[in-house]
């Protein structure tokens, strides 16, 4: 599973736990209403947008066990992999 799929799976679980549709969740999390759709389609999303989504998830985990997400602990290795620095 790619890092993109891991991030998408974690954010989609959070979105569902909050009861939000894709567009409102994307807008609230990152300011970009197309963020999750672009991520799902493999289109380029900025690393900063991913960080914003992570911050949003951490501010309100909606009862999710963050240890079961890609954002569980130190993800510096995953981030380096996502940026091609691994």
N, C-alpha and C positions, 0 to 999 in steps of 0.2 A: 504494500500500500504506500502510495506516495505521500509526502508531507502535505501536499495540497488536499488530498483526500482526507487525511487525518484532521486537518484544520476545518475543512468543510463539515465533516461528521460531527466534530465538537460544537461548532457554531450552530449547525442545524438542530442539534439536540437542545441547545440553549434557546434557540428561537422557538421551538415547539413547547418547551417548558414555560416560556413567557406567554405563549398563545398568540404570537405575532406572525403575520404573513411575511414573506420574503422581503418585499419592498420596504415596509415600515421598519422591520428589524435592521435591514441594511442601512437605512437612513439614520436610525437611532444610534447604531453601533459605530458607524464610520462617517456619516454625513453624505455618503454616496448611495443613492437608492438602488443602484445596480450592482453593488459590491458582491453579494452572495451569488447572484445570477452569473456575473462575470467569472467568479471563482469556480463555480460549477461547470461552466463551459470551457474552462482552461484558458480563459483570456487573462491578460496581464492585470494583476492588481499590485498596488504598491506595498512594499514592506511596511510602510507607515500605516496603511489601512489595516493590515493584519494586526499591527500593534494596537491600534485603536479598538479593533474588535476584541482583542484580548483584554484590554483595560475595561471595556464595557462588560464583558463576561465576569471579570473578577469583582467589579463593583456590585453586581447583582447576579450571583450564581444561580438564582431561581431554584435552589434546592439540589442542583447537580453536584455530584461528587467530582470535584475538579481533578482528583487523582486519576480518574478514568478518562480524562481528556488529554489532548496534545499539549494543553497549557498546564499540565499537572505540577511540574517542578522546574528545575533548571532546564530550559529548552535551548540553551545556547548551541548545542551540537545540532539540533534540528534546524535552528535558524541558520547556522553556518551552511548546512546541507541545502536549505532552501535558497540561499544566496549563491550557491556554487562554490563556497569557500571550504567545503569539507574535504 
